[in-house]
Amino acid sequence: MDRTTMQRMVLGLWIAAAIGIVAPAGAENDVYEPNDGPDEAVELRPGHYPGLAALDEEDWFLVWAIPGQPIQATIDFTHAQGDLDMELYDDDLQLVDDSTTVDDDEEIWFLPAEHGAFYVVVYAYAQSNNVYDLTITGTGATRYTSAMTLPPMQWQPPVGPLFRW
């Protein structure tokens, strides 16, 4: 566990204990658990993923990118139930974008220069716990297509009549 994660956990536990923050009523781990680190990241395609939960851990999701096609991820939640934040890391686990507002949603947008894997990370700020909906748009890549470079299509219409009688 790195220093930043440890600091978040200690601060979050202290704040949660001090003011009595608990998970929203009925909140349970979601179907993608365990996905608490890059080795457990769940691969997602573009789409809407409702009913996820950030409960005392980070949620890691893997998306594949194609150069020139943006990666966009949005989480929607009720901030009054707990603050969530989101980060985007490249395959080398270098932070490339983040969203840390105090609104009811967070959004990241990044235009990759090369193909590869990227990690969307959702976490509860100060261990405040919450449920959220995640939407991934902007990349239709998979682990296979992200490694391929396709030439531009050079279709030419046929010359002459299409049918002969």
N, C-alpha and C positions, 0 to 999 in steps of 0.2 A: 504494500500500500504506500503510495507516495505521500509526501508531506502535505500537499494541498488537500487531498482527500481526508487525511487524518485531521487536519485543522477544521475542515467542514464538519466532520463527524463530532468532534469535541465541542465546537461552538454550538452545533445544532442540538446536541444532547443537553448541554447546559441551558440553552434558551428554552427548549421544550420542557425541561424539568421546572424551570423558573416560572413559566407562564401557563403550563398545563396543556400544551398543544398535543392533540391526538389525531390519528387518522380520521378522515371523514367517516360518518356512520356507514357501516356495510362495506367498507373498503377492504379488499383482500388482494393478495398477489394475483397478477394477471396470468393469462395462459402462456406467456412467453418466458416466465421465470423457469430456471435461473438465466438471467442475461445481465449479470452484474459486472461484466468486464469485457474487454475486447476478445478474449478467447471464448466467451460464451455469447457473443453478439448474435442476434437473430437476423438473418438475411431477409430484407423486405423489398418488395417491388412497389412501384408507385400505387398508391391507394389510400383509403381511409381506414384507420384502425381505432375503433372506439373502445372505451372502457378499460384503458390501461391504468396501472397504478405505480406510483413512485413512493414506495414505503420503505424508508430506512436504507435505501440502496440506490445506486445509479442503474438506469436502464440503458443498455447498449444495443444499437441496431446497425446492421451493415447494409450499405447501399453501394451499388456499382455505378461508376461514372464513365461517360464518353466525353472526350475533349469538345468544348464548345456547347455542351448541353448542361444547363444549370441544375444544381441540386437544390431543391427547396423543401424544407420541412417546417411544419407548423404544429404547435400543440395548443389546444383549447382546454381551459380549465377555469374553475372559480377561484380567483386569487384569495378571496376571504377565507377559503378553507385551507389555504397553504400556498406559499410561493414556489413555483417551479421555474427552473431555468434550463437552457438547452445549449449544447456545444456541438461543433462539428470538427472531427479530427481526420487527418489523412491517414494513409496506410502506415506511415512511420510514427503515428500517434502524436503528430504536431498539430496544435490547435490552429484551425484556419478560419473559423467564424464562431460567434456565440451570440446569445440573446439572453439578457439578464434584466428585463424590465420588471415593473411591479404592476403589470396589467393582467387581464384575464387570458392572455395568450402570449406566445413567444414564437418568433419566426427566424429561420436562418436561410440564407441564400448565398450560394457560392458557385462560381463558374470555373470548373477545373480546366487546367491547361493540358493535362494528360489523363489517360485512362487509368482505372484502378479502383480500389476499395476505399470507402470513406465511412466513418462511424458517426452516427447521430447519437448523442448522449443526453438523456433527460434525467434531471436530478432535483430533489427537493432542497431548496435553499434552507439552510439552517435546520435540516432534518424536519421540515414542517409537514411532510407527507401530503399526498393529494392524488386524486384520480384525474385522468386526462384522455383526450382524443388526439391521436397523431395522424397527420396527413402528410404523405410524401408525394411530391410532384416534381416534374422537370427532368427526370431521368428514366428512360425505359431500358436501361442497360441491365445485363446480367453478368455474372462472372465470365461468361463466354464471349458475349458481344463486346464487353468493355475492352477486351484484349485484341479485338479485330479492328483493322482499319480498312474500311470498304472504299473502293474507288468511287468517284462520283458516277452516277448513272448517265450513260451516253446513249440514250434511246433515240432512234431516228424513225420517223414514220415511214411506212413502206412506200415505195415509188410505184406508180402505176395503179391500175384498177385492183380493188380488193377481191373481186369475184370474177371468174371467167365462166361464161355459159357455153 
